[in-house]
C-alpha cells in the first residue's frame, strides 16, 4: 500500500475542531449558528408581568444570564462521551436546564445532518436551550 493510500484510509479525528466550533456556537460568536430557547423555558424567563415590554425585557435578561451560566459551567465528562462539547446541563432559578447542539448541512434547508461538522462553512449549528422536561 502506498503512503497516500494509507493516509486516505486512516480515519482523521476532527473532535477538537468540532468541539471548538461547538464552543463558539454556545458562546454566540459563530456566524453559522443560531440559539433557540424552547417556548416553555421562554415563558418562565419572561415572567408574569402584565406589561408586554416588561416581559420582553425579562426574557432578554433571562436569556443573557442563562447563556452566561451555560458558558461558565464546565461540561460534565459524563455528558460528553465523544469530547465534542455538544450537550450540557445546568440549574437556573430552580429549574434543570439542558442545552444541546445539532449540526446541519449549511445548505439553507437544515434538513440533513452535516457530513463535515468540523467545517464551519459547510455546517450550521443550532444550540437549543430547554427545560429538562422539554427533552
Secondary structure by P-SEA (a helix, b strand, c coil): ccaaaaaaaccccaaaaaaaaaaaaaacccccbbbbbcaaaaaaaacccccaaaaaaaaaaaaaaaaaaaaacccccccccccccccccccccccbbbbbbbbcccccccccccccccccccbbbbbbbbccccc
